[in-house]
Amino acid sequence: MNRSTLIGFLGKDAQCRTTRTNNIPYTVLSLATRTSWKHKTTGEYVSRTEWHRCIAWGKRGERAASLLKGTHLQVEGELRSREYVEKVGEKKDKIDVKRRVWEIRVDSILNLDRAKRDQGGIAPNAEATDLPF
């Protein structure tokens, strides 16, 4: 079973793009997750941040396009890799280098931001923040 669940914060606003060949729209999310632990010898807490490229297609991608930097999200989907060839080097001496990237093909997005308070009450759109995409 290939299933990934990530909880983190967007590092930048969602980016809307289209495929080169078919002009199919998709949205790219750059999600940061953090792991923290206590160092065995020093006793200090250490943390590590990982960045994840998440790709949302179709209606899910259209709705994800409005997400902004700093949004707290839970993203679920399938971990996939893909390869591409990059030209590296000086103009005359460029060589082809095969690269592999790992991405999450998004199946669901849940906005975990808390509803904003407006003079002690819940904002009118607060219910929408808890709906999965």
Secondary structure, DSSP 8 states (H G I E B T S, - for coil): ---EEEEEEESS--EEEE-TTT--EEEEEEEEEEEEEE-TTT--EEEEEEEEEEEEEHHHHHHHTT--TT-EEEEEEEEEEEEEEEEESSSTT-EEEEEEEEEEEEEEEEE-----EETTEE-TTGGGGGSB-
